[in-house]
Amino acid sequence: MKKLCIAAAAVLLCLGACAFTACAGEEEDRTAYDIDAVFDAKTMTVTADMSVHYVNEGEGELNDLYFRLYPSAYREGANYAPVWSSDVSDAYPHGVSYGGITISSVTYGGEECAWEIGGEDEDVLMITGLSLLPGASADVEMSFTLDIPETRNRFGHYDGKLNLGNWYPIAAVREDGAWRTDPYMSYGDPFYSHTADYDVTFSVPTGWEVAGTGSIAAAVDGERTVYTFTADNVRDFAICASEKYSCTEGKAGDVTVRFYGTAPQAEAGLPVAVDAVETFSELFGEYPYDTLSVVVTPFIEGGMEYPSLVMISDSLGEEMMKEAIIHETAHQWWYAAVGNDQINEPWLDEGLAEYSTTLFYEHNPEYGVDISDRVADAMQSYVLFSEVNADVENMGVMDRALGEYSTPTEYAFHAYVKGELMLDSLRHLLGDDAFFEALRSYYAGYSGKTADAACLIAEFEKSSGMSLTGYFKSWLSGAADIN
Protein backbone atom coordinates (compact mmCIF):
# COMPACT_ATOMS: atom_id res chain seq x y z
CA MET A 1 0.00 0.00 0.00
CA LYS A 2 1.27 3.47 -0.88
CA LYS A 3 0.83 5.82 2.07
CA LEU A 4 -0.23 9.42 1.48
CA CYS A 5 2.39 10.48 4.00
CA ILE A 6 4.98 8.97 1.64
CA ALA A 7 3.91 11.49 -0.93
CA ALA A 8 4.26 14.29 1.59
CA ALA A 9 7.49 13.12 3.19
CA ALA A 10 9.41 11.93 0.15
CA VAL A 11 10.12 8.24 -0.02
CA LEU A 12 9.22 5.45 2.37
CA LEU A 13 9.68 1.75 2.94
CA CYS A 14 8.85 -1.08 5.22
CA LEU A 15 10.02 -3.28 8.05
CA GLY A 16 9.48 -6.77 9.09
CA ALA A 17 10.07 -8.97 12.05
CA CYS A 18 12.80 -10.79 10.15
CA ALA A 19 13.19 -14.37 11.25
CA PHE A 20 16.36 -15.83 9.81
CA THR A 21 14.75 -19.19 9.16
CA ALA A 22 14.17 -21.65 6.37
CA CYS A 23 12.30 -20.40 3.32
CA ALA A 24 8.61 -21.24 2.95
CA GLY A 25 6.45 -22.15 -0.05
CA GLU A 26 3.15 -23.70 -1.05
CA GLU A 27 2.46 -26.87 -2.98
CA GLU A 28 1.33 -26.74 -6.59
CA ASP A 29 -2.02 -28.42 -5.83
CA ARG A 30 -3.85 -25.26 -4.93
CA THR A 31 -7.00 -24.34 -3.11
CA ALA A 32 -9.71 -22.99 -5.45
CA TYR A 33 -12.56 -20.50 -4.89
CA ASP A 34 -15.78 -20.30 -6.90
CA ILE A 35 -17.83 -17.21 -5.97
CA ASP A 36 -21.22 -16.17 -7.34
CA ALA A 37 -22.04 -12.65 -6.10
CA VAL A 38 -24.86 -10.16 -6.70
CA PHE A 39 -24.52 -6.44 -5.95
CA ASP A 40 -27.54 -4.33 -4.97
CA ALA A 41 -26.72 -0.68 -5.66
CA LYS A 42 -29.80 0.60 -3.79
CA THR A 43 -29.00 -1.10 -0.49
CA MET A 44 -25.23 -1.25 -0.99
CA THR A 45 -25.15 -4.94 -0.19
CA VAL A 46 -23.64 -8.01 -1.81
CA THR A 47 -25.12 -11.50 -1.48
CA ALA A 48 -22.89 -14.39 -2.44
CA ASP A 49 -22.55 -18.15 -2.57
CA MET A 50 -19.02 -19.48 -2.39
CA SER A 51 -17.54 -22.94 -2.91
CA VAL A 52 -13.99 -23.59 -1.76
CA HIS A 53 -12.00 -26.64 -2.80
CA TYR A 54 -9.59 -26.61 0.11
CA VAL A 55 -6.31 -28.52 -0.05
CA ASN A 56 -4.51 -29.48 3.16
CA GLU A 57 -0.96 -28.53 2.21
CA GLY A 58 0.42 -28.98 5.73
CA GLU A 59 2.14 -31.91 7.37
CA GLY A 60 -0.56 -32.85 9.85
CA GLU A 61 -4.21 -33.85 9.90
CA LEU A 62 -6.67 -30.98 10.16
CA ASN A 63 -9.57 -31.21 12.59
CA ASP A 64 -10.74 -27.66 11.97
CA LEU A 65 -10.65 -25.07 9.23
CA TYR A 66 -10.46 -21.31 9.71
CA PHE A 67 -11.49 -18.51 7.35
CA ARG A 68 -10.68 -14.84 7.90
CA LEU A 69 -13.62 -12.42 7.83
CA TYR A 70 -11.88 -9.10 7.25
CA PRO A 71 -15.10 -7.07 6.66
CA SER A 72 -15.94 -7.67 10.33
CA ALA A 73 -13.50 -4.85 11.17
CA TYR A 74 -16.07 -2.41 9.75
CA ARG A 75 -18.91 -3.44 12.03
CA GLU A 76 -20.08 -1.31 14.93
CA GLY A 77 -18.36 -2.39 18.13
CA ALA A 78 -15.30 -3.94 16.52
CA ASN A 79 -12.30 -4.06 18.85
CA TYR A 80 -9.89 -3.03 16.09
CA ALA A 81 -11.06 -0.12 13.94
CA PRO A 82 -10.11 -0.14 10.23
CA VAL A 83 -9.17 3.56 10.33
CA TRP A 84 -6.65 5.37 12.54
CA SER A 85 -8.31 7.92 14.83
CA SER A 86 -6.81 10.97 13.11
CA ASP A 87 -8.04 9.75 9.71
CA VAL A 88 -11.69 9.22 10.64
CA SER A 89 -12.96 12.48 9.14
CA ASP A 90 -11.17 11.79 5.85
CA ALA A 91 -12.38 8.22 5.72
CA TYR A 92 -15.99 9.10 6.61
CA PRO A 93 -16.77 12.56 5.12
CA HIS A 94 -20.49 12.05 5.80
CA GLY A 95 -20.06 10.61 9.27
CA VAL A 96 -18.96 7.21 10.51
CA SER A 97 -20.68 4.38 8.67
CA TYR A 98 -20.66 0.71 9.60
CA GLY A 99 -20.80 -2.49 7.61
CA GLY A 100 -19.65 -6.07 7.86
CA ILE A 101 -20.22 -9.64 6.80
CA THR A 102 -22.91 -12.14 7.83
CA ILE A 103 -22.47 -15.87 7.26
CA SER A 104 -25.83 -17.58 6.77
CA SER A 105 -24.87 -21.20 6.01
CA VAL A 106 -21.84 -23.49 5.85
CA THR A 107 -21.51 -27.06 4.61
CA TYR A 108 -18.46 -29.31 4.46
CA GLY A 109 -18.23 -32.11 1.93
CA GLY A 110 -21.88 -31.57 1.06
CA GLU A 111 -23.01 -32.16 4.64
CA GLU A 112 -24.08 -29.88 7.48
CA CYS A 113 -21.13 -29.17 9.78
CA ALA A 114 -20.33 -27.49 13.06
CA TRP A 115 -19.24 -23.88 12.69
CA GLU A 116 -19.11 -20.67 14.65
CA ILE A 117 -17.82 -17.11 14.45
CA GLY A 118 -14.98 -16.47 16.86
CA GLY A 119 -11.51 -15.06 17.16
CA GLU A 120 -10.26 -12.13 19.18
CA ASP A 121 -12.55 -9.74 17.31
CA GLU A 122 -15.26 -12.07 15.99
CA ASP A 123 -13.56 -12.09 12.61
CA VAL A 124 -12.88 -15.79 12.12
CA LEU A 125 -15.20 -18.45 10.70
CA MET A 126 -14.26 -21.68 12.50
CA ILE A 127 -15.39 -25.02 11.06
CA THR A 128 -14.81 -27.87 13.51
CA GLY A 129 -15.14 -31.63 13.82
CA LEU A 130 -13.20 -32.40 10.63
CA SER A 131 -10.68 -35.02 9.58
CA LEU A 132 -8.62 -33.87 6.62
CA LEU A 133 -5.37 -35.73 6.07
CA PRO A 134 -2.22 -34.09 4.61
CA GLY A 135 -2.49 -33.77 0.85
CA ALA A 136 -6.22 -34.44 0.90
CA SER A 137 -8.88 -31.95 -0.17
CA ALA A 138 -12.47 -31.22 0.71
CA ASP A 139 -15.21 -28.92 -0.50
CA VAL A 140 -16.64 -26.16 1.69
CA GLU A 141 -19.72 -24.20 0.67
CA MET A 142 -21.03 -21.10 2.33
CA SER A 143 -23.43 -18.22 1.78
CA PHE A 144 -22.77 -14.71 3.04
CA THR A 145 -24.00 -11.14 2.83
CA LEU A 146 -21.93 -7.96 2.85
CA ASP A 147 -23.18 -4.65 4.22
CA ILE A 148 -20.88 -2.12 2.63
CA PRO A 149 -20.07 0.98 4.69
CA GLU A 150 -19.92 4.47 3.19
CA THR A 151 -16.23 5.14 3.50
CA ARG A 152 -13.22 6.09 1.42
CA ASN A 153 -11.41 2.83 2.07
CA ARG A 154 -10.40 -0.42 0.40
CA PHE A 155 -13.69 -1.95 1.59
CA GLY A 156 -16.52 0.51 1.18
CA HIS A 157 -18.49 2.75 -1.15
CA TYR A 158 -18.39 6.47 -1.70
CA ASP A 159 -19.58 8.84 -4.42
CA GLY A 160 -21.10 6.03 -6.46
CA LYS A 161 -17.91 3.94 -6.45
CA LEU A 162 -17.52 0.52 -4.85
CA ASN A 163 -14.29 -0.92 -3.44
CA LEU A 164 -14.25 -4.59 -2.52
CA GLY A 165 -10.86 -5.38 -1.12
CA ASN A 166 -10.53 -8.32 1.32
CA TRP A 167 -14.28 -8.88 1.07
CA TYR A 168 -14.96 -12.63 1.10
CA PRO A 169 -14.10 -15.36 3.64
CA ILE A 170 -10.54 -16.41 2.81
CA ALA A 171 -8.72 -19.42 4.20
CA ALA A 172 -6.42 -18.50 7.05
CA VAL A 173 -2.73 -19.40 6.93
CA ARG A 174 -1.67 -22.30 9.13
CA GLU A 175 1.83 -22.13 10.60
CA ASP A 176 3.57 -24.20 13.26
CA GLY A 177 0.42 -26.21 13.89
CA ALA A 178 -1.81 -23.17 14.49
CA TRP A 179 -4.06 -20.89 12.47
CA ARG A 180 -2.96 -17.28 11.99
CA THR A 181 -5.73 -14.99 13.25
CA ASP A 182 -3.88 -11.67 13.54
CA PRO A 183 -6.14 -8.69 14.32
CA TYR A 184 -7.08 -6.09 11.73
CA MET A 185 -4.81 -3.07 12.15
CA SER A 186 -5.75 0.47 11.13
CA TYR A 187 -2.48 1.03 9.24
CA GLY A 188 -0.37 -1.06 6.93
CA ASP A 189 -1.74 -4.20 5.26
CA PRO A 190 -2.94 -6.62 7.97
CA PHE A 191 -3.49 -9.48 5.51
CA TYR A 192 -1.72 -12.78 4.95
CA SER A 193 -2.79 -15.48 2.52
CA HIS A 194 -1.45 -18.15 0.19
CA THR A 195 -2.21 -18.51 -3.49
CA ALA A 196 -5.34 -20.08 -4.94
CA ASP A 197 -7.35 -20.25 -8.15
CA TYR A 198 -10.48 -18.13 -8.59
CA ASP A 199 -13.63 -18.22 -10.70
CA VAL A 200 -15.89 -15.30 -9.81
CA THR A 201 -19.14 -13.98 -11.23
CA PHE A 202 -20.28 -10.55 -10.13
CA SER A 203 -23.73 -9.28 -11.12
CA VAL A 204 -24.35 -5.51 -11.20
CA PRO A 205 -27.00 -3.16 -12.57
CA THR A 206 -26.45 -2.64 -16.28
CA GLY A 207 -24.38 0.50 -16.76
CA TRP A 208 -21.96 -0.29 -13.97
CA GLU A 209 -18.36 -0.92 -15.05
CA VAL A 210 -16.53 -3.58 -13.03
CA ALA A 211 -12.78 -4.09 -12.64
CA GLY A 212 -11.43 -7.20 -10.99
CA THR A 213 -8.51 -9.55 -10.55
CA GLY A 214 -7.72 -11.74 -13.57
CA SER A 215 -9.26 -12.13 -17.01
CA ILE A 216 -12.65 -10.53 -17.57
CA ALA A 217 -15.78 -11.12 -19.64
CA ALA A 218 -19.21 -9.50 -19.43
CA ALA A 219 -22.71 -10.48 -20.54
CA VAL A 220 -25.72 -8.15 -20.47
CA ASP A 221 -29.06 -9.61 -19.45
CA GLY A 222 -31.58 -6.78 -19.46
CA GLU A 223 -31.24 -4.72 -16.32
CA ARG A 224 -28.29 -6.76 -15.02
CA THR A 225 -24.78 -7.35 -16.33
CA VAL A 226 -22.78 -10.35 -15.17
CA TYR A 227 -19.01 -10.01 -15.11
CA THR A 228 -16.95 -13.20 -15.04
CA PHE A 229 -13.38 -13.28 -13.76
CA THR A 230 -10.82 -16.08 -13.86
CA ALA A 231 -7.50 -15.89 -12.05
CA ASP A 232 -5.05 -18.70 -11.27
CA ASN A 233 -2.32 -18.79 -8.65
CA VAL A 234 -3.20 -15.47 -7.00
CA ARG A 235 -3.24 -14.78 -3.28
CA ASP A 236 -6.29 -12.54 -3.19
CA PHE A 237 -9.17 -11.29 -5.33
CA ALA A 238 -10.47 -7.70 -5.45
CA ILE A 239 -13.21 -5.79 -7.26
CA CYS A 240 -13.96 -2.13 -7.97
CA ALA A 241 -17.18 -0.97 -9.66
CA SER A 242 -18.98 2.21 -10.65
CA GLU A 243 -21.34 3.53 -13.27
CA LYS A 244 -19.06 6.57 -13.45
CA TYR A 245 -16.05 4.66 -14.77
CA SER A 246 -14.88 4.57 -18.34
CA CYS A 247 -12.27 1.97 -19.25
CA THR A 248 -9.27 2.80 -21.44
CA GLU A 249 -6.92 0.04 -22.58
CA GLY A 250 -3.25 -0.10 -23.46
CA LYS A 251 -0.68 -2.82 -24.08
CA ALA A 252 2.62 -3.60 -22.40
CA GLY A 253 3.88 -6.36 -24.64
CA ASP A 254 1.30 -9.13 -24.34
CA VAL A 255 -0.17 -7.64 -21.15
CA THR A 256 -3.48 -5.79 -21.39
CA VAL A 257 -3.45 -2.71 -19.14
CA ARG A 258 -6.86 -1.28 -18.26
CA PHE A 259 -7.35 2.14 -16.71
CA TYR A 260 -10.62 3.01 -14.95
CA GLY A 261 -11.28 6.69 -14.35
CA THR A 262 -11.91 9.93 -16.19
CA ALA A 263 -10.44 10.65 -19.62
CA PRO A 264 -7.85 13.15 -18.24
CA GLN A 265 -6.81 10.64 -15.57
CA ALA A 266 -6.41 7.91 -18.18
CA GLU A 267 -4.41 10.19 -20.46
CA ALA A 268 -1.97 10.90 -17.63
CA GLY A 269 -1.99 7.53 -15.88
CA LEU A 270 -2.33 4.78 -18.48
CA PRO A 271 1.09 5.38 -20.10
CA VAL A 272 2.68 5.26 -16.65
CA ALA A 273 1.15 1.85 -15.91
CA VAL A 274 2.32 0.56 -19.29
CA ASP A 275 5.85 1.87 -18.68
CA ALA A 276 5.89 0.33 -15.20
CA VAL A 277 4.91 -3.13 -16.43
CA GLU A 278 7.56 -2.97 -19.16
CA THR A 279 10.28 -1.60 -16.86
CA PHE A 280 9.78 -4.07 -14.02
CA SER A 281 9.45 -6.99 -16.46
CA GLU A 282 12.86 -6.09 -17.80
CA LEU A 283 14.44 -5.58 -14.38
CA PHE A 284 12.96 -8.49 -12.41
CA GLY A 285 11.25 -10.96 -14.77
CA GLU A 286 8.10 -11.10 -16.84
CA TYR A 287 4.88 -9.68 -15.42
CA PRO A 288 3.05 -12.64 -13.84
CA TYR A 289 -0.48 -12.07 -15.20
CA ASP A 290 -2.28 -11.37 -18.47
CA THR A 291 -3.89 -8.13 -17.31
CA LEU A 292 -3.37 -5.16 -15.00
CA SER A 293 -6.32 -2.99 -13.95
CA VAL A 294 -5.62 0.47 -12.51
CA VAL A 295 -8.65 2.01 -10.78
CA VAL A 296 -8.89 5.63 -9.58
CA THR A 297 -11.24 5.42 -6.62
CA PRO A 298 -12.08 7.05 -3.26
CA PHE A 299 -9.34 5.96 -0.85
CA ILE A 300 -7.72 7.64 2.14
CA GLU A 301 -4.29 6.22 1.36
CA GLY A 302 -2.30 6.78 -1.82
CA GLY A 303 -3.02 3.36 -3.24
CA MET A 304 -3.57 -0.31 -2.55
CA GLU A 305 -2.31 -3.42 -4.30
CA TYR A 306 -4.14 -6.61 -5.22
CA PRO A 307 -3.13 -9.24 -7.78
CA SER A 308 -3.51 -7.68 -11.25
CA LEU A 309 -5.58 -4.81 -9.78
CA VAL A 310 -4.47 -1.65 -8.01
CA MET A 311 -6.54 1.07 -6.36
CA ILE A 312 -5.26 4.64 -6.76
CA SER A 313 -6.67 7.41 -4.57
CA ASP A 314 -8.78 10.01 -6.38
CA SER A 315 -7.42 12.67 -4.00
CA LEU A 316 -3.93 12.64 -5.53
CA GLY A 317 -2.61 15.26 -7.91
CA GLU A 318 -1.24 14.14 -11.26
CA GLU A 319 2.39 13.64 -10.21
CA MET A 320 1.56 11.74 -7.04
CA MET A 321 -1.00 9.67 -8.96
CA LYS A 322 1.80 8.63 -11.30
CA GLU A 323 4.05 7.67 -8.39
CA ALA A 324 1.28 5.67 -6.73
CA ILE A 325 0.70 3.78 -9.98
CA ILE A 326 4.39 2.92 -10.20
CA HIS A 327 4.59 1.79 -6.57
CA GLU A 328 1.44 -0.33 -6.70
CA THR A 329 2.48 -1.88 -10.02
CA ALA A 330 5.78 -2.89 -8.41
CA HIS A 331 3.70 -4.79 -5.86
CA GLN A 332 2.66 -7.15 -8.63
CA TRP A 333 6.16 -8.59 -8.30
CA TRP A 334 6.61 -8.01 -4.55
CA TYR A 335 3.49 -9.22 -2.70
CA ALA A 336 1.25 -10.51 -5.50
CA ALA A 337 3.71 -12.89 -7.18
CA VAL A 338 6.31 -13.27 -4.41
CA GLY A 339 4.22 -13.36 -1.27
CA ASN A 340 5.32 -12.66 2.28
CA ASP A 341 3.94 -12.21 5.77
CA GLN A 342 2.77 -8.61 5.50
CA ILE A 343 2.05 -8.49 9.22
CA ASN A 344 5.39 -9.61 10.62
CA GLU A 345 7.70 -8.82 7.69
CA PRO A 346 6.04 -6.01 5.75
CA TRP A 347 9.35 -4.56 4.53
CA LEU A 348 9.74 -7.48 2.19
CA ASP A 349 7.04 -6.20 -0.13
CA GLU A 350 6.74 -2.51 0.79
CA GLY A 351 10.47 -1.97 0.86
CA LEU A 352 11.06 -3.65 -2.46
CA ALA A 353 8.09 -1.86 -4.03
CA GLU A 354 9.30 1.55 -2.87
CA TYR A 355 12.87 1.00 -4.03
CA SER A 356 11.51 -0.40 -7.29
CA THR A 357 9.80 2.98 -7.74
CA THR A 358 13.21 4.63 -7.50
CA LEU A 359 14.57 2.14 -10.03
CA PHE A 360 11.69 3.00 -12.36
CA TYR A 361 12.70 6.67 -12.37
CA GLU A 362 16.33 5.71 -12.94
CA HIS A 363 15.39 3.70 -16.03
CA ASN A 364 12.86 6.26 -17.28
CA PRO A 365 14.68 9.62 -17.11
CA GLU A 366 11.95 11.30 -19.16
CA TYR A 367 9.89 11.43 -15.95
CA GLY A 368 12.32 14.04 -14.65
CA VAL A 369 13.08 12.49 -11.24
CA ASP A 370 16.72 12.53 -10.17
CA ILE A 371 17.24 9.38 -8.11
CA SER A 372 20.20 10.84 -6.24
CA ASP A 373 17.94 13.64 -5.05
CA ARG A 374 15.19 11.15 -4.29
CA VAL A 375 17.41 9.00 -2.07
CA ALA A 376 18.93 12.09 -0.45
CA ASP A 377 15.43 13.36 0.36
CA ALA A 378 14.63 10.00 1.92
CA MET A 379 17.78 10.21 4.03
CA GLN A 380 17.07 13.76 5.14
CA SER A 381 13.45 13.08 6.04
CA TYR A 382 14.33 9.91 7.96
CA VAL A 383 17.13 11.59 9.94
CA LEU A 384 14.89 14.53 10.80
CA PHE A 385 12.06 12.25 11.87
CA SER A 386 14.46 10.20 14.01
CA GLU A 387 15.86 13.29 15.71
CA VAL A 388 12.41 14.67 16.51
CA ASN A 389 11.33 11.30 17.91
CA ALA A 390 14.61 10.27 19.52
CA ASP A 391 12.93 9.58 22.86
CA VAL A 392 10.34 7.19 21.38
CA GLU A 393 10.91 3.59 22.43
CA ASN A 394 12.47 1.38 19.73
CA MET A 395 13.05 4.31 17.40
CA GLY A 396 15.09 3.03 14.48
CA VAL A 397 14.12 -0.61 14.98
CA MET A 398 12.68 -2.09 11.77
CA ASP A 399 12.32 -5.54 13.33
CA ARG A 400 8.72 -4.89 14.43
CA ALA A 401 5.34 -6.09 13.27
CA LEU A 402 2.13 -4.20 12.65
CA GLY A 403 0.68 -3.14 15.97
CA GLU A 404 4.11 -2.51 17.49
CA TYR A 405 4.34 1.07 16.26
CA SER A 406 2.89 3.99 18.16
CA THR A 407 1.52 5.78 15.08
CA PRO A 408 1.05 5.17 11.35
CA THR A 409 3.71 7.82 10.70
CA GLU A 410 6.26 5.95 12.79
CA TYR A 411 5.38 2.77 10.92
CA ALA A 412 5.69 4.54 7.57
CA PHE A 413 9.13 6.00 8.25
CA HIS A 414 10.46 2.63 9.33
CA ALA A 415 8.38 0.69 6.89
CA TYR A 416 9.22 2.74 3.82
CA VAL A 417 11.98 5.31 4.26
CA LYS A 418 14.53 3.26 6.16
CA GLY A 419 13.84 0.24 4.02
CA GLU A 420 14.60 2.16 0.85
CA LEU A 421 17.81 3.46 2.37
CA MET A 422 18.79 -0.09 3.32
CA LEU A 423 18.25 -1.44 -0.19
CA ASP A 424 20.04 1.48 -1.80
CA SER A 425 22.98 0.99 0.55
CA LEU A 426 23.00 -2.73 -0.23
CA ARG A 427 23.07 -2.05 -3.96
CA HIS A 428 26.14 0.14 -3.55
CA LEU A 429 27.80 -2.51 -1.38
CA LEU A 430 27.19 -5.41 -3.78
CA GLY A 431 27.28 -3.66 -7.14
CA ASP A 432 24.57 -3.70 -9.78
CA ASP A 433 25.34 -7.14 -11.21
CA ALA A 434 24.98 -9.00 -7.92
CA PHE A 435 22.10 -6.82 -6.71
CA PHE A 436 19.88 -7.35 -9.73
CA GLU A 437 20.89 -10.98 -10.16
CA ALA A 438 19.59 -11.60 -6.63
CA LEU A 439 16.27 -9.84 -7.28
CA ARG A 440 15.70 -11.76 -10.51
CA SER A 441 16.53 -15.05 -8.79
CA TYR A 442 14.28 -14.19 -5.83
CA TYR A 443 11.38 -13.47 -8.18
CA ALA A 444 11.95 -16.57 -10.29
CA GLY A 445 12.32 -18.86 -7.29
CA TYR A 446 9.40 -17.65 -5.17
CA SER A 447 6.79 -16.43 -7.64
CA GLY A 448 3.49 -18.01 -6.62
CA LYS A 449 4.95 -18.93 -3.24
CA THR A 450 5.54 -17.30 0.14
CA ALA A 451 9.04 -16.07 1.01
CA ASP A 452 10.54 -14.67 4.18
CA ALA A 453 13.49 -12.42 4.96
CA ALA A 454 15.90 -15.35 4.97
CA CYS A 455 14.96 -16.16 1.39
CA LEU A 456 15.85 -12.69 0.14
CA ILE A 457 19.04 -12.55 2.19
CA ALA A 458 20.10 -15.94 0.82
CA GLU A 459 19.69 -14.68 -2.75
CA PHE A 460 21.88 -11.64 -2.08
CA GLU A 461 24.49 -13.85 -0.40
CA LYS A 462 24.44 -16.28 -3.31
CA SER A 463 24.84 -13.60 -5.97
CA SER A 464 27.56 -11.69 -4.10
CA GLY A 465 29.44 -14.49 -2.35
CA MET A 466 29.25 -12.42 0.85
CA SER A 467 27.84 -13.15 4.29
CA LEU A 468 25.10 -10.57 4.85
CA THR A 469 23.28 -11.74 7.97
CA GLY A 470 25.06 -9.16 10.13
CA TYR A 471 24.42 -6.42 7.60
CA PHE A 472 20.66 -7.01 7.60
CA LYS A 473 20.50 -7.47 11.37
CA SER A 474 22.18 -4.12 11.90
CA TRP A 475 19.60 -2.33 9.75
CA LEU A 476 16.62 -4.19 11.17
CA SER A 477 17.71 -3.81 14.79
CA GLY A 478 18.35 -0.09 14.43
CA ALA A 479 22.12 -0.38 14.86
CA ALA A 480 23.03 0.73 11.32
CA ASP A 481 24.62 4.18 11.18
CA ILE A 482 23.04 5.93 8.19
CA ASN A 483 24.07 9.49 9.01
RALIN-V81458 format. One record per pair of residues at least 6 apart in sequence whose ideal C-beta (glycine too) atoms are under 6 Angstrom apart, sorted by sequence separation. I is the first residue (numbers start at 1). J is the second residue. If there is no record, write none. Layout:
# RALIN-V81458
i:I j:J
i:I j:J
This chain:
# RALIN-V81458
i:6 j:12
i:56 j:62
i:118 j:124
i:132 j:138
i:152 j:158
i:184 j:190
i:204 j:210
i:281 j:287
i:361 j:367
i:389 j:395
i:405 j:411
i:474 j:480
i:39 j:46
i:73 j:80
i:149 j:156
i:150 j:157
i:156 j:163
i:172 j:179
i:173 j:180
i:218 j:225
i:219 j:226
i:250 j:257
i:259 j:266
i:303 j:310
i:304 j:311
i:461 j:468
i:74 j:82
i:83 j:91
i:118 j:126
i:150 j:158
i:172 j:180
i:202 j:210
i:303 j:311
i:340 j:348
i:361 j:369
i:427 j:435
i:460 j:468
i:37 j:46
i:38 j:47
i:73 j:82
i:106 j:115
i:148 j:157
i:154 j:163
i:218 j:227
i:249 j:258
i:303 j:312
i:312 j:321
i:340 j:349
i:362 j:371
i:116 j:126
i:155 j:165
i:259 j:269
i:277 j:287
i:361 j:371
i:37 j:48
i:154 j:165
i:217 j:228
i:247 j:258
i:248 j:259
i:259 j:270
i:302 j:313
i:457 j:468
i:115 j:127
i:155 j:167
i:180 j:192
i:299 j:311
i:312 j:324
i:35 j:48
i:36 j:49
i:216 j:229
i:247 j:260
i:312 j:325
i:358 j:371
i:113 j:127
i:114 j:128
i:206 j:220
i:297 j:311
i:299 j:313
i:335 j:349
i:442 j:456
i:35 j:50
i:114 j:129
i:214 j:229
i:215 j:230
i:245 j:260
i:334 j:349
i:457 j:472
i:214 j:230
i:257 j:273
i:292 j:308
i:293 j:309
i:294 j:310
i:295 j:311
i:296 j:312
i:298 j:314
i:358 j:374
i:398 j:414
i:34 j:51
i:206 j:223
i:210 j:227
i:212 j:229
i:214 j:231
i:257 j:274
i:291 j:308
i:442 j:459
i:213 j:231
i:248 j:266
i:296 j:314
i:310 j:328
i:334 j:352
i:441 j:459
i:33 j:52
i:108 j:127
i:173 j:192
i:206 j:225
i:289 j:308
i:334 j:353
i:250 j:270
i:398 j:418
i:32 j:53
i:203 j:224
i:204 j:225
i:213 j:234
i:273 j:294
i:303 j:324
i:438 j:459
i:76 j:98
i:103 j:125
i:248 j:270
i:252 j:274
i:255 j:277
i:302 j:324
i:331 j:353
i:438 j:460
i:31 j:54
i:75 j:98
i:170 j:193
i:203 j:226
i:305 j:328
i:330 j:353
i:31 j:55
i:213 j:237
i:250 j:274
i:74 j:99
i:75 j:100
i:166 j:191
i:201 j:226
i:202 j:227
i:213 j:238
i:252 j:277
i:303 j:328
i:438 j:463
i:29 j:55
i:74 j:100
i:252 j:278
i:305 j:331
i:327 j:353
i:330 j:356
i:437 j:463
i:201 j:228
i:212 j:239
i:72 j:100
i:385 j:413
i:71 j:100
i:72 j:101
i:109 j:138
i:200 j:229
i:211 j:240
i:307 j:336
i:434 j:463
i:27 j:57
i:71 j:101
i:305 j:335
i:327 j:357
i:434 j:464
i:26 j:57
i:199 j:230
i:210 j:241
i:265 j:296
i:294 j:325
i:326 j:357
i:382 j:413
i:69 j:101
i:108 j:140
i:255 j:287
i:198 j:231
i:208 j:241
i:107 j:141
i:326 j:360
i:430 j:464
i:197 j:232
i:208 j:243
i:256 j:291
i:257 j:292
i:258 j:293
i:259 j:294
i:260 j:295
i:261 j:296
i:382 j:417
i:106 j:142
i:207 j:243
i:209 j:245
i:382 j:418
i:204 j:241
i:105 j:143
i:195 j:233
i:209 j:247
i:104 j:143
i:198 j:237
i:378 j:417
i:195 j:235
i:80 j:121
i:103 j:144
i:79 j:121
i:193 j:235
i:378 j:420
i:78 j:121
i:101 j:144
i:102 j:145
i:193 j:236
i:378 j:421
i:125 j:169
i:101 j:146
i:100 j:147
i:99 j:147
i:99 j:148
i:211 j:260
i:284 j:333
i:288 j:337
i:375 j:424
i:72 j:122
i:99 j:149
i:268 j:318
i:272 j:322
i:276 j:326
i:72 j:123
i:98 j:149
i:97 j:149
i:269 j:321
i:273 j:325
i:97 j:150
i:272 j:325
i:276 j:329
i:280 j:333
i:422 j:475
i:69 j:123
i:97 j:151
i:240 j:295
i:69 j:125
i:269 j:325
i:124 j:181
i:240 j:297
i:344 j:401
i:66 j:124
i:67 j:125
i:343 j:401
i:92 j:151
i:343 j:402
i:66 j:126
i:91 j:151
i:91 j:152
i:421 j:482
i:65 j:127
i:91 j:153
i:119 j:181
i:121 j:183
i:354 j:416
i:120 j:183
i:64 j:128
i:350 j:415
i:355 j:420
i:354 j:420
i:63 j:130
i:62 j:130
i:238 j:306
i:351 j:419
i:355 j:423
i:346 j:415
i:62 j:132
i:236 j:306
i:236 j:307
i:238 j:309
i:61 j:133
i:347 j:419
i:165 j:238
i:234 j:307
i:59 j:134
i:74 j:149
i:164 j:239
i:56 j:132
i:163 j:240
i:399 j:476
i:56 j:134
i:398 j:476
i:399 j:477
i:162 j:241
i:56 j:136
i:161 j:242
i:279 j:360
i:397 j:478
i:55 j:137
i:160 j:242
i:211 j:293
i:396 j:478
i:53 j:137
i:54 j:138
i:71 j:155
i:160 j:244
i:211 j:295
i:279 j:363
i:53 j:139
i:54 j:140
i:52 j:140
i:275 j:364
i:51 j:141
i:50 j:142
i:213 j:306
i:49 j:143
i:213 j:307
i:213 j:308
i:48 j:144
i:70 j:166
i:213 j:309
i:47 j:145
i:46 j:146
i:69 j:169
i:45 j:147
i:67 j:169
i:68 j:170
i:84 j:186
i:80 j:183
i:83 j:186
i:84 j:187
i:44 j:148
i:67 j:171
i:68 j:172
i:80 j:184
i:82 j:186
i:235 j:339
i:81 j:186
i:338 j:443
i:66 j:172
i:338 j:446
i:345 j:453
i:338 j:447
i:333 j:443
i:337 j:447
i:73 j:184
i:339 j:450
i:340 j:451
i:44 j:157
i:66 j:179
i:338 j:451
i:58 j:174
i:163 j:297
i:161 j:297
i:161 j:298
i:159 j:298
i:158 j:298
i:152 j:298
i:152 j:299
i:152 j:300
i:192 j:341
i:154 j:304
i:192 j:342
i:191 j:342
i:192 j:343
i:189 j:342
i:190 j:343
i:284 j:439
i:285 j:440
i:284 j:440
i:188 j:346
i:285 j:443
i:284 j:443
i:285 j:444
i:182 j:343
i:33 j:196
i:32 j:196
i:41 j:205
i:31 j:196
i:32 j:197
i:33 j:198
i:34 j:199
i:35 j:200
i:36 j:201
i:37 j:202
i:38 j:203
i:39 j:204
i:30 j:196
i:30 j:197
i:26 j:194
i:1 j:189
i:91 j:300
i:90 j:300
i:190 j:402
i:87 j:300
i:188 j:402
i:233 j:448
i:185 j:402
i:185 j:403
i:187 j:408
i:187 j:411
i:195 j:448
i:7 j:302
i:4 j:301
i:3 j:301
i:4 j:302
i:3 j:302
i:1 j:301
i:2 j:302
i:2 j:303
i:1 j:304
i:7 j:320
i:2 j:324
i:84 j:408
i:2 j:327
i:17 j:344
i:18 j:345
i:17 j:345
i:16 j:345
i:16 j:346
i:16 j:347
i:14 j:346
i:15 j:347
i:16 j:348
i:14 j:347
i:14 j:350
i:14 j:351
i:13 j:351
i:13 j:354
i:11 j:374
i:10 j:377
i:11 j:378
i:10 j:378
i:10 j:381
i:9 j:381
i:18 j:399
i:17 j:399
i:15 j:398
i:17 j:401
i:15 j:400
i:15 j:414
i:12 j:412
i:15 j:415
i:14 j:415
i:14 j:416
i:13 j:416
i:5 j:409
i:12 j:416
i:13 j:417
i:12 j:417
i:14 j:419
i:13 j:419
i:5 j:412
i:13 j:420
i:3 j:412
i:11 j:420
i:6 j:416
i:26 j:449
i:25 j:449
i:24 j:450
i:23 j:454
i:23 j:455
i:21 j:454
i:20 j:454
i:18 j:453
i:18 j:476
